[in-house]
Amino acid sequence: MKGLQYATIVASAITGAFAAPAAAPEPTQLVAERAPAAACATPVTISSNPFKGRKIFANLEYSKEVLSAAAEMTGSLATAARKVADVGTFLWM
């Protein structure tokens, strides 16, 4: 009995592996046919810079790589490379 169950499971897995993929659903409306979104009832205003007084985070992994490369350099190039290690990174919000 267990052999039959095992054979059924294997056959099902093989059938599923070779089955044709399901067709993607057809879009009901093309993007160009959609009605434009309404404008905001109240305009958005920003009274001040939310980033004022903030420091951009310097990526630690990137800084390590830059500093290790700068260790192999000499002169003004090494000094410039060390400054690059302090350059901050950011993500778009």
Secondary structure in CASP SS format (residue, H / E / C, confidence):
PFRMAT SS
TARGET T0000
AUTHOR 0000-0000-0000
METHOD secondary structure of the structure
MODEL  1
M C 1.00
K H 1.00
G H 1.00
L H 1.00
Q H 1.00
Y H 1.00
A H 1.00
T H 1.00
I H 1.00
V H 1.00
A H 1.00
S H 1.00
A H 1.00
I H 1.00
T H 1.00
G H 1.00
A H 1.00
F H 1.00
A C 1.00
A C 1.00
P C 1.00
A C 1.00
A C 1.00
A C 1.00
P C 1.00
E C 1.00
P C 1.00
T C 1.00
Q C 1.00
L C 1.00
V H 1.00
A H 1.00
E H 1.00
R C 1.00
A C 1.00
P C 1.00
A C 1.00
A C 1.00
A C 1.00
C C 1.00
A C 1.00
T C 1.00
P C 1.00
V C 1.00
T C 1.00
I C 1.00
S C 1.00
S C 1.00
N C 1.00
P C 1.00
F C 1.00
K C 1.00
G C 1.00
R C 1.00
K C 1.00
I C 1.00
F C 1.00
A C 1.00
N C 1.00
L H 1.00
E H 1.00
Y H 1.00
S H 1.00
K H 1.00
E H 1.00
V H 1.00
L H 1.00
S H 1.00
A H 1.00
A H 1.00
A H 1.00
E C 1.00
M C 1.00
T C 1.00
G H 1.00
S H 1.00
L H 1.00
A H 1.00
T H 1.00
A H 1.00
A H 1.00
R H 1.00
K H 1.00
V H 1.00
A C 1.00
D C 1.00
V C 1.00
G C 1.00
T C 1.00
F C 1.00
L C 1.00
W C 1.00
M C 1.00
END
